[in-house]
Amino acid sequence: MNTFRLVLNLSLRNLWRQRRRNSILVVAITFAIGGVIVLNSMIRGMQVQMVDSVVENLSGHIKMHAPNYRDDPSMERGFVLDPIRVDESVEGLPVLGWAARITIPAVIMSERETRGASLIGIDPDRELISVVSNFKLEGEGLESTSDSRVLVGRSLLEELRTKLGRRIVLTTLDADGISKEIGFRIVGVYDAESESMEKSLVFTGRTALQELLNSSEVTEVSIRLKTRYAKQEDFDQVRKSFPELDVLDWQQVNPIVAFMYNTVNLVIYIWLGIVLGALVFGLVNTLITAVLERIHEFGLFRAVGMRSRIIVAQVICESVCLMILGIALGVAGSFLIYAWLYDGIDLSAFAEGVEMMGMSSQMKPAIVAHDVLVVVAVSITLAVVASFYPARRAVRMNPLDALRH
């Protein structure tokens, strides 16, 4: 303990003696650490929004289809819904809710235009787990699962050149693969964050659609959990309960978004390596300069009997103290910037590109404790590694030669 106090006291005194140089180094460390944490929070925010967007946009954390449904979505590849069985499959899981739907391709015709879209039969009472419950509506919403009217996206409404309250005709295939033309009245127009959703999704009551298509089946069941990420054991529990169905997680449902999500982790560590690597080179250069300026001092210490390991410990202690101070200031500064950007950054000017990545036009940062701990731990470790070479150089010189320096 006495040795530690001696080393710490000598280190702090020397740091104070070289205030100007050490202040510049601390500022550099502060900006590097703060910059890494802030950028990581922006990237993590983007990553979190990817997951939330996919989960909310009808996928859920776990999704069930009949085999081969994704290759050819139609009522011919539906399955009979057993609500009791679904409830049993999620028993014990942190489930927010589940919803059964019918999702089939359709051709939509107004009095002026024709467009392709997906016709989705829903139970409005169960769609609290999806983005449907957050739609901004003009007109009315669907009242029940037996409501035979439709909700149409504003962008699709404009392309069809029709209006709220008008009738449209949808052509699709029923359970026997026979083409059917069905007339619907537009009860509401929804606004979504995603323009592609507005153009491609049309909603109606699930039971009403089943009657029109002569079927009692559904094409999918989505399960949403209370947590942001589903555990593998949660996924496995549902899969064991439905071995005859394709049980998929959100990454399997959206492989492109999943690829970008996983790429983000690699980008974060590459960025961390570049910044901290540059910081280490600067730290080594500064410490070598400091050691060369103190050769006479170290020679005097050796001449009066100070052990080499104490001199090495002193140089390392100085480096670690500088790094800890820079880390503290950098972390504090990054949290202030995070608080300033908490409400998000408006990316509406890049709406199309942002939408392709599965993100909202309002990007909010997200600080992950693991990332901050990694930055702190790696920075301190690199400070020790970077100071070891200058410290060893300080004690290798002969004490008499050092005194003549």
C-alpha positions as CSV (number, residue, x, y, z in Angstrom):
1,M,0.0,0.0,0.0
2,N,2.8,2.4,0.8
3,T,4.5,1.6,-2.5
4,F,1.2,2.3,-4.3
5,R,0.8,5.6,-2.6
6,L,4.3,6.6,-3.5
7,V,3.8,5.7,-7.2
8,L,0.5,7.5,-7.3
9,N,1.8,10.6,-5.6
10,L,4.9,10.8,-7.9
11,S,2.6,10.3,-11.0
12,L,0.1,13.0,-10.0
13,R,2.9,15.5,-9.3
14,N,4.6,14.8,-12.6
15,L,1.3,15.2,-14.4
16,W,0.7,18.5,-12.8
17,R,4.2,19.6,-13.6
18,Q,3.6,19.0,-17.3
19,R,0.2,20.7,-17.4
20,R,0.2,22.0,-20.9
21,R,1.2,18.9,-22.7
22,N,-1.0,16.6,-20.5
23,S,-4.0,18.9,-21.0
24,I,-3.7,18.7,-24.7
25,L,-3.5,14.9,-24.5
26,V,-6.5,14.8,-22.1
27,V,-8.5,16.9,-24.6
28,A,-7.6,14.5,-27.4
29,I,-8.7,11.5,-25.3
30,T,-11.9,13.3,-24.4
31,F,-12.9,14.0,-28.0
32,A,-11.9,10.4,-29.1
33,I,-13.9,8.7,-26.3
34,G,-16.8,11.0,-26.6
35,G,-16.9,10.8,-30.3
36,V,-16.8,7.0,-30.3
37,I,-19.7,6.8,-27.7
38,V,-21.8,9.4,-29.6
39,L,-21.3,7.7,-33.0
40,N,-22.0,4.3,-31.4
41,S,-25.2,5.6,-29.9
42,M,-26.3,6.8,-33.4
43,I,-25.5,3.5,-35.0
44,R,-27.2,1.6,-32.1
45,G,-30.2,3.8,-32.5
46,M,-30.4,2.9,-36.2
47,Q,-30.1,-0.7,-35.3
48,V,-32.8,-0.5,-32.6
49,Q,-35.1,1.2,-35.1
50,M,-34.6,-1.5,-37.6
51,V,-35.7,-4.1,-35.1
52,D,-38.7,-2.1,-33.9
53,S,-39.8,-1.3,-37.4
54,V,-39.7,-4.9,-38.5
55,V,-41.5,-6.2,-35.4
56,E,-44.2,-3.5,-35.5
57,N,-44.8,-3.8,-39.3
58,L,-46.9,-7.0,-38.9
59,S,-43.9,-9.4,-38.5
60,G,-43.8,-9.6,-34.7
61,H,-40.9,-11.4,-33.0
62,I,-42.2,-14.8,-34.1
63,K,-44.3,-15.5,-37.2
64,M,-46.0,-18.7,-38.3
65,H,-46.9,-19.7,-41.9
66,A,-47.9,-22.9,-43.6
67,P,-45.0,-24.6,-45.4
68,N,-44.1,-23.0,-48.8
69,Y,-46.5,-20.0,-48.1
70,R,-43.7,-17.5,-48.6
71,D,-42.9,-19.0,-52.0
72,D,-46.5,-18.6,-53.2
73,P,-48.7,-16.6,-50.8
74,S,-52.3,-17.6,-51.3
75,M,-55.3,-19.0,-49.5
76,E,-54.5,-22.4,-50.8
77,R,-51.6,-22.4,-48.3
78,G,-53.6,-21.4,-45.3
79,F,-54.1,-23.3,-42.0
80,V,-56.9,-23.6,-39.5
81,L,-56.4,-21.3,-36.5
82,D,-56.7,-22.9,-33.0
83,P,-56.6,-20.0,-30.5
84,I,-56.3,-22.3,-27.5
85,R,-53.3,-24.0,-29.1
86,V,-51.6,-20.7,-29.7
87,D,-52.2,-19.6,-26.1
88,E,-50.7,-22.8,-24.9
89,S,-47.6,-22.4,-27.1
90,V,-46.8,-19.0,-25.6
91,E,-47.6,-19.9,-22.0
92,G,-44.8,-18.7,-19.7
93,L,-43.3,-16.3,-22.4
94,P,-43.3,-12.5,-22.0
95,V,-46.0,-12.1,-24.6
96,L,-47.5,-8.7,-25.4
97,G,-50.0,-10.4,-27.7
98,W,-50.6,-12.3,-30.9
99,A,-52.7,-11.8,-34.0
100,A,-53.9,-14.1,-36.8
101,R,-54.2,-12.6,-40.3
102,I,-55.0,-13.4,-43.9
103,T,-52.4,-11.9,-46.3
104,I,-52.9,-12.5,-50.0
105,P,-51.9,-10.6,-53.2
106,A,-54.7,-8.7,-55.0
107,V,-55.3,-6.4,-57.9
108,I,-57.1,-3.2,-56.9
109,M,-59.3,-1.4,-59.4
110,S,-60.8,2.0,-58.9
111,E,-63.0,3.9,-61.4
112,R,-59.8,5.2,-63.0
113,E,-56.7,3.2,-62.1
114,T,-55.4,-0.3,-61.3
115,R,-52.7,-1.2,-58.9
116,G,-51.3,-4.3,-57.2
117,A,-51.2,-4.7,-53.4
118,S,-51.6,-7.1,-50.5
119,L,-55.0,-7.6,-49.1
120,I,-54.8,-8.3,-45.3
121,G,-57.7,-9.5,-43.2
122,I,-57.2,-8.6,-39.5
123,D,-58.9,-8.6,-36.2
124,P,-58.7,-4.9,-35.1
125,D,-58.9,-5.8,-31.4
126,R,-55.7,-7.9,-31.7
127,E,-53.7,-5.4,-33.8
128,L,-52.5,-3.5,-30.7
129,I,-49.3,-5.4,-31.2
130,S,-48.6,-3.9,-34.7
131,V,-48.3,-0.5,-36.4
132,V,-52.0,-0.8,-37.4
133,S,-53.0,0.5,-34.0
134,N,-50.9,3.7,-34.5
135,F,-52.2,4.7,-37.9
136,K,-53.3,8.2,-38.3
137,L,-56.8,7.8,-39.9
138,E,-59.0,10.0,-42.1
139,G,-62.5,8.6,-41.8
140,E,-63.2,5.6,-39.7
141,G,-61.3,2.5,-38.6
142,L,-62.4,-1.1,-38.9
143,E,-64.9,-1.9,-36.2
144,S,-64.5,-5.7,-35.9
145,T,-63.2,-8.8,-37.6
146,S,-66.4,-9.1,-39.5
147,D,-66.2,-5.5,-41.0
148,S,-66.2,-5.9,-44.8
149,R,-65.0,-2.4,-45.5
150,V,-61.3,-1.5,-46.2
151,L,-58.6,0.8,-45.0
152,V,-56.4,2.2,-47.8
153,G,-53.1,4.0,-47.6
154,R,-53.0,7.6,-48.6
155,S,-50.3,7.0,-51.3
156,L,-52.3,4.2,-52.8
157,L,-55.5,6.3,-52.7
158,E,-53.7,9.0,-54.7
159,E,-52.4,6.5,-57.2
160,L,-55.9,5.0,-57.7
161,R,-57.3,8.6,-58.1
162,T,-60.3,7.8,-55.9
163,K,-61.7,9.2,-52.6
164,L,-62.7,8.2,-49.1
165,G,-66.2,6.5,-49.2
166,R,-65.9,5.3,-52.8
167,R,-66.0,1.7,-53.8
168,I,-63.0,-0.3,-55.2
169,V,-62.9,-3.8,-56.7
170,L,-60.2,-6.3,-55.6
171,T,-59.4,-9.3,-57.7
172,T,-57.7,-12.3,-55.9
173,L,-57.8,-16.1,-55.6
174,D,-60.1,-17.9,-53.2
175,A,-59.3,-21.1,-51.3
176,D,-59.9,-23.2,-54.4
177,G,-57.6,-21.1,-56.6
178,I,-60.5,-19.5,-58.4
179,S,-60.3,-15.8,-59.3
180,K,-62.8,-13.7,-57.5
181,E,-63.7,-10.0,-57.9
182,I,-64.9,-8.5,-54.6
183,G,-66.2,-4.9,-54.1
184,F,-65.2,-3.0,-51.0
185,R,-66.1,0.5,-49.7
186,I,-63.2,2.6,-48.5
187,V,-64.0,3.4,-44.8
188,G,-60.7,5.0,-43.9
189,V,-57.4,6.3,-45.3
190,Y,-54.3,5.7,-43.1
191,D,-51.0,7.6,-43.0
192,A,-47.9,5.5,-42.1
193,E,-44.3,6.5,-41.7
194,S,-43.5,4.2,-44.6
195,E,-44.7,5.3,-48.0
196,S,-44.2,1.7,-49.4
197,M,-46.6,0.4,-46.7
198,E,-49.2,3.0,-47.8
199,K,-48.9,1.9,-51.4
200,S,-48.9,-1.9,-50.8
201,L,-51.2,-2.8,-47.9
202,V,-55.0,-2.7,-47.8
203,F,-56.8,-3.9,-44.6
204,T,-60.2,-5.4,-44.0
205,G,-61.9,-7.6,-41.4
206,R,-60.5,-11.2,-41.2
207,T,-63.8,-13.0,-40.7
208,A,-65.4,-11.0,-43.5
209,L,-62.6,-11.9,-45.9
210,Q,-62.8,-15.6,-44.9
211,E,-66.5,-15.6,-45.9
212,L,-65.8,-13.8,-49.2
213,L,-63.1,-16.4,-50.0
214,N,-65.0,-19.4,-48.9
215,S,-62.5,-20.4,-46.3
216,S,-62.1,-20.7,-42.5
217,E,-58.3,-20.6,-42.6
218,V,-55.7,-18.0,-41.9
219,T,-52.3,-17.5,-43.6
220,E,-50.2,-16.3,-40.7
221,V,-49.9,-15.8,-36.9
222,S,-47.7,-13.1,-35.5
223,I,-46.5,-13.2,-31.9
224,R,-45.0,-10.1,-30.2
225,L,-43.1,-10.2,-27.0
226,K,-42.7,-7.5,-24.3
227,T,-38.9,-7.5,-24.8
228,R,-37.1,-6.0,-27.8
229,Y,-35.3,-9.2,-28.7
230,A,-36.7,-12.8,-28.5
231,K,-34.6,-15.4,-26.8
232,Q,-33.8,-18.6,-28.7
233,E,-35.6,-20.7,-26.0
234,D,-38.8,-18.6,-26.7
235,F,-38.5,-19.3,-30.3
236,D,-37.9,-23.0,-29.8
237,Q,-40.9,-23.3,-27.5
238,V,-43.3,-22.1,-30.1
239,R,-41.6,-24.2,-32.8
240,K,-42.1,-27.4,-30.8
241,S,-45.8,-26.5,-30.4
242,F,-46.3,-26.1,-34.2
243,P,-44.0,-28.7,-35.9
244,E,-46.2,-28.7,-39.0
245,L,-45.8,-24.9,-39.6
246,D,-42.8,-22.8,-40.6
247,V,-42.0,-20.9,-37.4
248,L,-39.7,-17.9,-38.2
249,D,-38.1,-15.1,-36.3
250,W,-38.0,-11.5,-37.6
251,Q,-34.5,-12.1,-39.1
252,Q,-35.8,-15.0,-41.2
253,V,-38.8,-13.0,-42.3
254,N,-36.7,-10.0,-43.3
255,P,-33.3,-11.3,-44.3
256,I,-32.2,-7.9,-45.9
257,V,-32.8,-6.0,-42.7
258,A,-31.2,-8.8,-40.7
259,F,-28.1,-8.5,-42.8
260,M,-27.9,-4.8,-42.2
261,Y,-28.5,-5.3,-38.5
262,N,-25.7,-7.8,-38.2
263,T,-23.4,-5.6,-40.3
264,V,-23.8,-2.7,-37.8
265,N,-22.1,-4.7,-35.1
266,L,-19.0,-5.2,-37.3
267,V,-19.0,-1.5,-38.3
268,I,-19.1,-0.5,-34.6
269,Y,-16.0,-2.5,-33.7
270,I,-14.1,-1.4,-36.9
271,W,-14.8,2.2,-36.0
272,L,-13.7,1.5,-32.4
273,G,-10.5,-0.1,-33.5
274,I,-9.6,2.8,-35.9
275,V,-10.2,5.6,-33.3
276,L,-8.6,3.9,-30.3
277,G,-5.7,2.7,-32.5
278,A,-5.0,6.3,-33.5
279,L,-5.3,7.3,-29.9
280,V,-2.7,4.7,-28.8
281,F,-0.2,6.0,-31.3
282,G,-0.6,9.5,-30.0
283,L,-0.3,8.3,-26.4
284,V,2.9,6.3,-27.1
285,N,4.5,9.3,-28.9
286,T,3.7,11.6,-26.0
287,L,4.9,9.2,-23.4
288,I,8.2,8.5,-25.2
289,T,8.8,12.3,-25.4
290,A,8.0,12.6,-21.7
291,V,10.4,9.7,-20.8
292,L,13.2,11.2,-22.9
293,E,12.8,14.5,-21.1
294,R,13.0,12.8,-17.7
295,I,16.0,10.5,-18.3
296,H,18.1,12.5,-15.8
297,E,15.3,12.2,-13.2
298,F,15.0,8.5,-13.7
299,G,18.7,8.1,-13.4
300,L,18.7,9.9,-10.1
301,F,15.9,7.6,-8.8
302,R,17.9,4.6,-9.8
303,A,21.1,6.0,-8.2
304,V,19.4,6.4,-4.8
305,G,18.1,2.8,-4.9
306,M,14.6,3.0,-6.4
307,R,13.7,-0.3,-8.0
308,S,13.0,-0.5,-11.7
309,R,9.5,-1.9,-11.2
310,I,8.5,1.3,-9.3
311,I,9.7,3.5,-12.2
312,V,7.8,1.3,-14.6
313,A,4.7,1.5,-12.4
314,Q,5.0,5.2,-12.2
315,V,5.0,5.7,-16.0
316,I,2.1,3.3,-16.4
317,C,0.2,5.0,-13.6
318,E,0.7,8.4,-15.3
319,S,-0.7,7.0,-18.6
320,V,-3.7,5.3,-16.9
321,C,-4.5,8.5,-14.9
322,L,-4.5,10.6,-18.1
323,M,-6.7,8.0,-19.8
324,I,-9.2,7.8,-16.9
325,L,-9.5,11.5,-16.8
326,G,-10.1,11.7,-20.5
327,I,-12.6,8.8,-20.3
328,A,-14.5,10.5,-17.5
329,L,-14.8,13.8,-19.5
330,G,-15.5,11.9,-22.7
331,V,-18.3,9.8,-21.2
332,A,-19.8,12.9,-19.5
333,G,-19.7,14.9,-22.7
334,S,-21.3,12.1,-24.7
335,F,-24.2,11.8,-22.3
336,L,-24.8,15.5,-22.6
337,I,-24.9,15.2,-26.4
338,Y,-27.1,12.2,-26.1
339,A,-29.6,14.2,-23.9
340,W,-29.5,17.0,-26.5
341,L,-30.3,14.5,-29.3
342,Y,-32.7,12.4,-27.3
343,D,-35.8,13.5,-29.3
344,G,-34.1,12.3,-32.5
345,I,-32.6,13.7,-35.7
346,D,-35.0,14.5,-38.6
347,L,-34.0,12.4,-41.6
348,S,-37.1,13.1,-43.7
349,A,-34.9,14.7,-46.4
350,F,-33.5,11.2,-46.9
351,A,-36.8,9.4,-46.5
352,E,-36.5,6.9,-49.4
353,G,-33.0,5.7,-48.4
354,V,-34.0,5.5,-44.7
355,E,-37.1,3.6,-45.5
356,M,-35.1,1.0,-47.4
357,M,-33.1,0.3,-44.3
358,G,-36.3,-0.2,-42.3
359,M,-35.9,2.9,-40.2
360,S,-38.1,5.8,-39.2
361,S,-37.4,9.3,-40.6
362,Q,-36.8,10.4,-37.0
363,M,-33.6,8.7,-35.9
364,K,-33.1,8.5,-32.1
365,P,-29.8,7.6,-30.5
366,A,-29.5,4.7,-28.1
367,I,-26.7,4.2,-25.6
368,V,-25.9,0.6,-24.8
369,A,-24.2,0.0,-21.5
370,H,-22.1,-2.9,-23.0
371,D,-20.7,-0.5,-25.7
372,V,-19.6,2.1,-23.1
373,L,-18.0,-0.6,-20.9
374,V,-16.1,-2.0,-23.9
375,V,-14.8,1.5,-24.8
376,V,-13.7,2.1,-21.2
377,A,-12.1,-1.3,-20.7
378,V,-10.3,-1.3,-24.1
379,S,-9.1,2.3,-23.5
380,I,-7.6,1.6,-20.1
381,T,-6.0,-1.6,-21.4
382,L,-4.5,0.2,-24.4
383,A,-3.2,2.9,-22.0
384,V,-1.3,0.2,-20.0
385,V,0.0,-1.4,-23.2
386,A,1.0,1.9,-24.8
387,S,3.0,3.0,-21.7
388,F,4.8,-0.2,-21.1
389,Y,7.4,0.3,-23.9
390,P,8.4,3.9,-22.8
391,A,8.5,2.7,-19.2
392,R,10.9,-0.2,-20.0
393,R,13.0,2.2,-22.0
394,A,13.3,4.4,-19.0
395,V,14.8,1.7,-16.8
396,R,17.1,0.0,-19.3
397,M,19.5,3.0,-19.3
398,N,22.5,2.8,-17.0
399,P,22.0,5.2,-14.0
400,L,25.4,6.9,-14.6
401,D,24.6,7.5,-18.3
402,A,21.2,8.8,-17.3
403,L,22.7,11.3,-14.8
404,R,25.1,12.6,-17.5
405,H,22.1,13.1,-19.9
